[in-house]
Structures are given as structure tokens and as C-alpha cells.
Amino acid sequence: MTGFTPESFSLRAMQADDLAAVAEMERRCHATPWSDRLFREELICDHAAIDLLWHADRRVGYICCRQICDELHILKVTVEHAFRRRGLGRMLLDHVLQRACAAGCRRVFLEVRAGNAGAIALYRSCGFETVGRRKGYYPDGEDALVMERSLTNG
């Protein structure tokens, strides 16, 4: 990819008319994708947010999270294959972590496939620690690691 600079990307909240494109990206990027219905439910949930990452006029990633009291739960972090390993996952995480701090959140949780070494390394580099394991969490039987980050110390 040529012309890559962090400034060439922008973030905005997902809208209902983004649903088909986001669901298609989900199917391309995940072995066990969310359904259109799940995305639609997150869009109407008062405590949920889905933010889209754009490069020019192309959706290249998204992050979905829910705030529950003083906790943020990150449900999805997705970056298109051609845009991976360029700091965009970190950009999405930084975006929601800053918003969570401003909203008074004290802790952030997420689950990640136990075999997803790249994502685990990203989350650890962002201050997340493994605090548990969910056996057989994913439909294909793979375990999930439960990771947590405190927001009280930065």
C-alpha cells in the first residue's frame, strides 16, 4: 500500500447504511463472523458503539465495544487483510481507550482467540494482561483468553 500515513485515515461512528458493507468485511475477515442481526443489535444498543476506520472513501476497519457502568468491553477489532500490520488496530484501540477514559471507565476487557498470536501481542503492547481463559468459547471449539487493562494508571 503506497501513500500510507496515519493522517490519511479517519474514524466515524457506524450508521445503519454501513451495515451491509461492514457485514461483508466481517465475513471476509473472520472464520466465524457475526451475523447482520448482531451488528444491527449493537447499532441500536444504548451502551454500544461501533466506530469505522476509513482510508479515503474505503472502510478498512472497525471496532465494536460496550460500556457497562465503569467498564468497557471490546467485542470486535477488525482491520482488512491488506491494511494489517500498519498500526491501524492500535489506532482503533487508542480511540476507544481515550473515549473510555473520558467516560470514566476504570477497566477494559476483551476476549481473543488463544491462537491469535498477533492480536495477543497487540493487546499486550497496549497494556492488556491475560486474566482468564474461556474453554471452547468459539464455535469451532477454540479457547478464548480474557484480557484486562486498567485505565486508572494511564
PAMIMAR-905372 format. One line per field, with one value per residue (C-alpha): residue in three letters; chain; y negated, x, z. Coordinates in steps of 0.2 Angstrom, whole numbers, plus 5000, padded with zeros to 4 digits. Each point is the difference from the previous one (the first is absolute). Layout:
<nodes>
r = [ALA,...];
c = [A,...];
Y = [Y,...];
X = [X,...];
Z = [Z,...];
</nodes>
This chain:
<nodes>
r = [MET,THR,GLY,PHE,THR,PRO,GLU,SER,PHE,SER,LEU,ARG,ALA,MET,GLN,ALA,ASP,ASP,LEU,ALA,ALA,VAL,ALA,GLU,MET,GLU,ARG,ARG,CYS,HIS,ALA,THR,PRO,TRP,SER,ASP,ARG,LEU,PHE,ARG,GLU,GLU,LEU,ILE,CYS,ASP,HIS,ALA,ALA,ILE,ASP,LEU,LEU,TRP,HIS,ALA,ASP,ARG,ARG,VAL,GLY,TYR,ILE,CYS,CYS,ARG,GLN,ILE,CYS,ASP,GLU,LEU,HIS,ILE,LEU,LYS,VAL,THR,VAL,GLU,HIS,ALA,PHE,ARG,ARG,ARG,GLY,LEU,GLY,ARG,MET,LEU,LEU,ASP,HIS,VAL,LEU,GLN,ARG,ALA,CYS,ALA,ALA,GLY,CYS,ARG,ARG,VAL,PHE,LEU,GLU,VAL,ARG,ALA,GLY,ASN,ALA,GLY,ALA,ILE,ALA,LEU,TYR,ARG,SER,CYS,GLY,PHE,GLU,THR,VAL,GLY,ARG,ARG,LYS,GLY,TYR,TYR,PRO,ASP,GLY,GLU,ASP,ALA,LEU,VAL,MET,GLU,ARG,SER,LEU,THR,ASN,GLY];
c = [A,A,A,A,A,A,A,A,A,A,A,A,A,A,A,A,A,A,A,A,A,A,A,A,A,A,A,A,A,A,A,A,A,A,A,A,A,A,A,A,A,A,A,A,A,A,A,A,A,A,A,A,A,A,A,A,A,A,A,A,A,A,A,A,A,A,A,A,A,A,A,A,A,A,A,A,A,A,A,A,A,A,A,A,A,A,A,A,A,A,A,A,A,A,A,A,A,A,A,A,A,A,A,A,A,A,A,A,A,A,A,A,A,A,A,A,A,A,A,A,A,A,A,A,A,A,A,A,A,A,A,A,A,A,A,A,A,A,A,A,A,A,A,A,A,A,A,A,A,A,A,A,A,A];
Y = [5000,4983,4983,5007,4987,5000,4984,5008,5010,4994,5007,4998,5008,5014,4996,5011,4998,5007,5017,5009,4995,5004,5017,5004,4994,5011,5015,4997,4998,5013,5019,4998,4984,4990,5000,4984,5002,4999,4984,4993,5003,4991,4985,4998,5004,4985,5006,5006,4991,5005,4989,5002,4996,4993,4997,4988,5006,5018,5009,5009,5004,4999,5002,5005,4997,4998,4990,5008,4989,4996,5014,5000,5017,5001,5012,4999,4992,5003,4993,5006,5012,4988,4987,5011,4998,4981,4994,4998,5013,4989,4985,5007,5006,4983,4992,5010,4999,4981,4999,5013,4990,4984,5010,5005,5018,5008,5017,5007,5018,5011,5018,5005,5017,5009,5004,4982,4996,4983,4993,5006,4991,4984,5001,5003,4985,4990,5005,5014,5015,5018,5003,5015,5013,5005,5019,5003,4982,4999,5010,5010,5005,4989,4992,4982,4990,4987,4984,4985,4983,4987,4982,4993,4999,4993];
X = [5000,5008,4996,4997,5000,4990,4993,4992,4988,4984,4988,4981,4986,4991,4983,4986,5005,5017,4993,5001,5018,5006,4991,5009,5017,4996,4997,5017,5010,4993,4998,4985,4992,4987,4983,4992,4987,5014,5007,4982,4998,5016,4995,4984,5007,5002,5016,5009,5010,5007,5013,5006,5018,5000,5014,4995,4982,5003,4995,5016,4996,4988,4999,4985,4999,4987,5001,4993,5001,5019,5005,5003,4998,5008,4991,5008,5016,5001,5012,4999,5014,5009,5001,5006,5017,5000,4994,4982,4994,5010,4992,4982,5005,5007,4984,4989,5012,5000,4981,4999,5011,4990,4984,5007,5004,5012,5003,4999,4997,5001,5001,5012,5003,5013,5009,5000,5018,5000,4984,5007,5016,4991,4989,5015,5009,4985,5001,4988,5003,4993,4989,4990,4996,4983,5001,4992,4993,5000,4988,5015,5005,5015,5003,4999,5012,4992,5011,4998,5008,4998,4997,5004,5019,4999];
Z = [5000,4995,5007,5018,5014,5016,4994,4985,5011,5009,5012,5001,5009,4990,4992,4995,4982,5003,5006,4984,4996,5018,5000,4984,5007,5016,4989,4990,5016,5013,4999,5011,4996,5009,4991,4993,5014,5013,4993,4999,5018,5005,4989,5010,5017,5011,5008,4984,4987,4984,4992,4982,4994,4983,4987,4987,4995,5006,5016,5006,5018,5015,5018,5010,5019,5014,5016,5015,5015,5002,4989,4981,4991,4983,4990,4983,4992,4981,4987,4982,4995,4988,5014,5014,5009,4997,5018,4995,5014,5012,4993,5003,5018,5004,4994,5011,5015,5000,4999,5014,5011,4996,5005,5016,4997,5011,4992,4982,4996,4984,4994,4987,4992,5009,4984,4993,5004,4991,5008,5017,4997,4995,5016,5011,4992,5005,5018,5000,5011,4999,5015,4995,4987,4993,4994,4984,4999,4981,4989,4993,5018,5001,5017,5004,5011,5010,5001,5011,5001,5014,4995,5017,4997,4982];
</nodes>
